[in-house]
Amino acid sequence: MTLEEVDAYDFPQLLIERAMKEGNCDQARALDLLREAKRMLYLKARGAEMVNPSIIVDDAWHAMLLFTREYHKFADFIGVFVHHNPTPPGEGSKIEAGEDAYSYTKRIYEEFLGVKPDPVYWP
């Protein structure tokens, strides 16, 4: 599976509308946020030790999680079901040499996907 296939994976309009509500944004931005959530989950499918989204990408992931059947279909598509395990702000797990999970996610995003995470969505 390629990044292009993941990016092209479509969700139903109702899920997109939920992402618009969660992100308080228009459809174009909601689609971008859902793309970033899909990419984050794809990182786990590609072998990431763990993934930790930005707050705004997490909101899009929450929208996905509410649509359990669609989320399950996407998990089947990428080959892994990623459970949501909330942690208090600033208390994410530590990875290699004390690197926090969010920094790790941003680093492997670029390593695994070959593109830098967009700072608009990954500040």
C-alpha positions in Angstrom: 0.0 0.0 0.0 1.2 3.5 -0.8 0.8 6.9 0.7 -1.2 7.9 -2.4 -3.6 5.1 -1.8 -4.0 6.1 1.9 -4.6 9.7 0.9 -7.2 8.7 -1.7 -9.2 6.6 0.8 -12.6 8.2 1.0 -14.9 8.6 3.9 -18.6 9.2 3.8 -19.9 12.8 3.7 -21.4 12.4 7.2 -18.0 11.7 8.7 -16.5 14.7 6.8 -19.3 16.9 8.3 -18.5 15.5 11.7 -14.8 16.4 11.2 -15.9 19.9 10.2 -17.8 20.2 13.4 -15.0 18.8 15.6 -12.5 21.1 13.9 -14.8 24.1 13.6 -13.7 24.4 10.0 -14.8 24.2 6.3 -14.9 21.1 4.3 -11.5 21.6 2.6 -9.7 21.9 6.0 -11.7 18.9 7.4 -10.5 16.8 4.5 -6.9 17.9 5.2 -7.3 17.0 8.8 -8.7 13.6 8.0 -5.8 13.1 5.5 -3.4 13.8 8.4 -5.2 11.4 10.7 -5.1 8.7 8.0 -1.4 9.3 7.5 -0.8 9.1 11.3 -2.6 5.7 11.4 -0.7 4.5 8.4 2.5 5.2 10.2 1.5 2.6 12.8 0.8 0.2 9.9 4.3 0.9 8.5 5.8 -0.2 11.8 5.9 2.9 14.0 6.4 2.0 17.7 3.6 4.3 18.6 1.8 7.4 17.2 0.7 10.6 18.9 -1.2 13.2 16.9 -1.3 17.0 17.3 -4.4 18.3 19.0 -6.1 19.2 15.8 -5.3 15.9 14.1 -6.5 14.1 17.2 -9.9 15.9 16.8 -10.2 14.5 13.2 -9.2 11.0 14.6 -12.0 11.4 17.2 -14.5 12.1 14.3 -13.3 8.9 12.6 -13.7 6.9 15.8 -17.3 7.8 16.1 -18.0 6.1 12.8 -17.0 2.7 14.1 -17.8 0.7 10.9 -15.9 3.2 8.7 -13.0 3.3 11.1 -12.9 -0.5 11.1 -13.0 -0.6 7.3 -10.1 1.9 7.2 -8.1 -0.3 9.7 -8.7 -3.3 7.5 -7.5 -1.2 4.5 -4.2 -0.3 6.2 -3.8 -3.6 7.9 -3.8 -2.5 11.6 -6.4 -1.4 14.1 -5.0 1.5 16.1 -6.7 1.9 19.5 -7.1 5.3 21.0 -5.4 5.5 24.4 -5.8 9.1 25.7 -3.1 10.5 28.0 -3.2 13.8 29.9 -1.5 16.7 28.0 2.2 16.6 28.4 2.2 13.1 29.8 2.7 11.1 26.5 5.0 8.1 26.5 8.7 8.5 26.1 10.5 6.7 23.2 14.1 6.4 22.3 16.5 8.3 24.7 13.6 10.2 26.2 12.1 11.5 23.0 8.4 12.3 23.6 5.8 10.4 21.5 4.7 13.5 19.6 8.2 14.4 18.5 8.8 10.8 17.6 5.6 10.8 15.5 6.7 13.9 13.6 10.2 12.5 13.0 8.9 9.1 11.7 6.3 10.9 9.6 9.1 12.3 7.5 11.3 9.2 7.7 8.5 6.7 6.8 6.4 8.9 4.4 9.2 10.9 2.8 7.5 14.2 3.3 7.7 16.7 6.2 4.6 17.0 8.4 2.8 20.2 7.5 3.3 22.6 10.4 -0.3 23.9 10.0 -1.4 20.5 11.2 1.6 19.4 13.1 2.9 22.5 15.0 
